[in-house]
Amino acid sequence: MRLPWGGGSLWAEHRVDRIGSVLSDQKRSWTRAARGTAILEEVGTAEAVKALERIADGHPDAFPTKAAKASLARLKK
């Protein structure tokens, strides 16, 4: 990947590529988590609710935790 501002060392270009790769992997992981919580919400069985509750016990700032909490809130309505 070429740096958008031009120039730059090979090391800098390598670091930018690595950061982009890490962010891309995290985005894919969060996308899978969002799809998983949506499926569990749609299924709505007792087992699915238990799985959502386990996910909702994660780190409070993590996207999968927030998605699971939102799914549980919608299921309780």
Buried (B, 14 or more C-beta within 10 A) or exposed (E): EEEEEEEEEEEEBEEBEEEEEEEEEEEEEBEEBBEBBEEBBEEEEEEBBEBBEEBBEBEEEEBBBBBBBBBBEEBEE
